[in-house]
C-alpha cells in the first residue's frame, strides 16, 4: 500500500504508531505523533526510517517500507 503525503486514515495512524515505538528503541529515528495525518513530520519520520533500513529515502510509505517495518 502506497501512502502519499496529505493522506488521512487508519493505516497512516498505524504507520505513525510503528514509527513512534521504533523511535523509543532507536534514537536515530524521529518520533511522530499518531494523528492519522500523513504530513511533513510523518514524511520526515518515514525518510529517517528508510535511511535506517537502507531503503531509498523518499518519505513515501510504499511496500518495501511496510515490509521493513513488519
C-alpha positions in Angstrom: 0.0 0.0 0.0 1.5 3.4 -1.0 0.5 6.3 1.2 1.0 9.7 -0.4 1.6 12.9 1.6 -1.6 14.6 3.0 -3.5 11.2 3.2 -5.5 10.8 6.4 -6.8 7.4 7.7 -6.1 4.4 10.0 -3.2 2.9 8.0 -1.4 6.3 8.5 -2.1 6.1 12.2 -0.8 2.5 12.3 2.4 3.6 10.4 2.9 6.5 12.8 2.4 4.2 15.8 5.0 1.8 14.5 7.5 4.6 13.8 6.8 6.1 17.3 7.5 2.7 19.0 10.7 2.2 17.0 11.9 5.7 17.8 11.9 4.8 21.5 14.2 1.9 20.8 16.4 3.5 18.1 17.2 7.2 18.9 18.2 7.8 15.2 14.6 7.6 14.2 12.2 10.5 14.5 9.3 10.5 16.9 5.9 11.2 15.3 2.5 11.9 16.8 0.0 9.2 15.6 -2.7 11.6 14.4 -3.6 9.8 11.2 -2.4 12.7 9.0 0.4 12.0 6.5 2.0 15.4 6.8 5.6 16.8 6.9 6.5 15.2 10.2 5.3 11.8 9.1 7.2 12.1 5.8 10.4 13.1 7.7 10.0 10.1 10.1 9.4 7.8 7.2 12.5 9.1 5.4 14.6 8.7 8.6 13.3 5.1 8.9 14.1 4.4 5.3 17.6 5.6 5.7 17.9 3.5 8.9 16.6 0.4 6.9 18.9 1.1 3.9 16.0 1.9 1.7 15.7 4.9 -0.7 14.7 7.8 1.5 11.6 9.0 -0.4 9.4 9.8 2.6 6.7 7.7 0.9 5.5 4.6 2.7 5.5 2.1 -0.1 5.6 -1.7 0.0 9.3 -2.0 0.8 8.9 0.4 3.7 5.9 -1.5 5.1 7.8 -4.8 4.8 10.8 -3.4 6.6 8.5 -2.2 9.4 7.0 -5.7 9.8 
